[in-house]
Amino acid sequence: MSNSIVTEEKLHAFHRIDREMFSRLVVSFMRDPAESLQVMALWLWLEQTGYPNIIIMMLGLPDSIVNALADEAVLCLRCLDCSTSNSTLLRLTSNGGIVLTSRLMHKEISLQWFIQNRFTTISGVKNFLTNICARIFTDILQRVLPGTNPILSQFTHPQQPLVIPGFPHPVFGALNIFPGFVEDFIPTGGLWGWKPTIELSVDDRTMFLTFSRGFPVSVEEVKKLFSDVLGMEKCVQDVDMENVPSYEQPLYAKMVLSSVTFVDRILKGNRVSKFRINGKHIWARKYERRD
């Protein structure tokens, strides 16, 4: 199929099952729209990650079960927030976890898995929020969000995005949803051959390293250390040391990795991980841009 502008009708038909489930969450169950967008993005990402047909398997389930599955998804999302205390995470992971979700997928998965794969999951959910959910649920959101008028929007072209309480989100950031946006959407390969790819910024793959004063660390030592830790050459794309005079020692650096999965492999669910090379200590944590 050649590239062509995708109409709203075609996109809605392609995502009919996803739209039916989202409508069930926010209309039938009257769940929070922002939270429900995140739940749908999480389920869609899991379908791409090796847990296929999650949403279609839910369609025939009773409302109480679907609602409980959404509650479990919310628990998974809470585990992605670095501000969640360790005691809260411990309580979440020890209270039965996500038993229903594991049964539905016929595959073992736990809250601990999400903690161990925090930044990979965050990047995947952000991708589906931006590239899928922002395009296919607009009219449903207009029906449930206060102050929106889906009938009026058919005759106007508003320049302002929908106001969704809960966004910008502390983990997933901003989400701009413009009514009528799909009219300008031309997916590569056409609608039926289109599969969303995870688009990552450099920041998603960047770690912040700190060093001990009096024990200078070189760029080569950083690259060697993490190549050995990850068991792969060229996993480190760039190391940007603190800019200091030649007679001073850099105390920190930014390290860009080739994949966000390496961030999770380095941290192993922790906020900070400690390493040692040539008798020198290096502390690594996820980089967070502060504008």
Phi, psi and omega in degrees: 000129181286160179295134178206160178294132181268123178282161178299322181297317180294317181294320179294323179294320180295325182251033184303315183293318179297320179293321178298320180290317179297319177298322178298320181293310189267337180261303183291314183269349182054041177281161181300127183300315181297315179296321181292325174299317179294321179297314180296318180297322178295313179298317179296321179293320178298322178300324179281340188268354180127013176234072191289155171062029180299312188291318181294329178290337180281336190303321183272003182276154177299155181304320182298323180288316180298319179297320178292323177295322176295322177298320178294322177298322178296322176299318178299317180296323178296328180290344181277344183279115182295341179280349177293129185292156178299323180294323177293317178299319179298319180293320179297315185284345182258001183257038176094346174060227185237065184296315182298318180297318178297319179295319181298319185273354183052038184205134184291130175208146186219167175297326178298326178299319180291325177295318180291334182243037188304305189282332172295317180293316180302315180296319179294316180295318178301319180298313182287328175299314186284316189267339182243297186300323180292346182255330191255351184246010188303309184294326178292318178298321180296333179283334186250343180277139178293141175081010178251152183225096184296332180289315180296325184293342178292336185252001180231168177234079185297140179270346183265138177288162176296141176272112182246105178306129184112345174241141000300142183264143182298335180259315188261356175076207184279155175220110180261118179239113181255125174303134180083004184298328185294344180298334182259015188264118179237095182285145176297128179086004181082171185298312189282343177259007186271129172230125184294136175256150180283117181260118184248141170277165178299323180301326180299332185253016186253140176241154179252124183249142174233151184234161178278137176296135180092357179230075185297137180245137180264164176300320181297321179294321177298312181297319180294316182302309187280337170294320177291318181298317184269350179067032183208131175284154178062021174285339177262116181276324184201147174231118182251101182285155175305135181278104181227162175301156186299334181273359179251162182260127172297134180256353178207166179204158171254131181241121179263124180261162182280345181211144178292336179297332178292329177300313180293324180292329178285317185277329179054041178087355180267160175284325181224138175238144184248135180229168182217135174216131180053039178077007182249140181267141175229129176254135183236136173216168180291135178286136176232120181288134177239099182282000000 
